[in-house]
Amino acid sequence: MTEPSSGSKPKRPVVVPAIALVMATALGITALMDGFDEAPKEEPKVLAEGGKIDQKLYETEFLGAKVTFQKAPNEYAKDHRYLDIMLKVTNKGTATTWTGTPWAGSEKSGSGYGESLIVKEPVLTTSPTLEVAGEQRSTLLHPGVPTQVLLRYELDLRAKAPEQVVINVAGFEETEDEYDGTTRWEAAGEKVTKPDPLTMEGLTAPMTGDDRPRAYNMIKAIAKVTLTVKPQEAS
């Protein structure tokens, strides 16, 4: 991959030879999909509580993790217990963005800012919320404003609370659409086709169905963050 020259718009990275793209198109590749690379070529930075990472579009500081108990307000409601991961996020771009959602497994894509986050440990099966912390619920990240963001997973009331949380974090890159020239930010990764159209598996793959060749953005982790989970607090 080559770096763009000074002052020019960054180009979309190309990692598949042109002949492979032609053959892949003939086999019926779908729109680009995402996957979180489980074995990046470069070792990610190792961070702990208080660590910061520059993601190009964002800067994130990892403030900590804790278990929060929320007592039911009345006899008709239920108690809740949460794993809370506290972040401070600064939008370094020029447009307001949104928090989105983190990944749910290495092949279940996140969105917005959350596209850069995947919780590796513990294994969490509930759907999280990713919102600006505070009484007023918001998902907006305004340019240049350091914002406290809360990533929250509900826990079973009777289950043992996790002792630590491990999060893989990706960066972002600005890419140019090769058809209409528009630019957008997306999680940084390597563009690959699965199965590879230059292999026998790719050449014999069906043109339709779940087994047809697909283009993927294999997102790369640039940091691995380990946070010690603080004991349960009441809210």
Secondary structure, DSSP 8 states (H G I E B T S, - for coil): -----TTS-------S-HHHHHHHHHTT-EEEEEEE-SS-SS--EEE-TT-EEE-SSEEEEEEEEEEEEE--SSTTS--EEEEEEEEEEEE-SSS-EE--B-BSSTTS--BGGGGGEEEEES---S--EEEESSSS-B-EE-BT--EEEEEEEEE-TTS---SEEEEEEE-EEEEE-TTT--EEEEE-EEEEEES-TTSHHHHTS-SSSTTS-EEEEEE-EEEEEEEEEEEEEE-
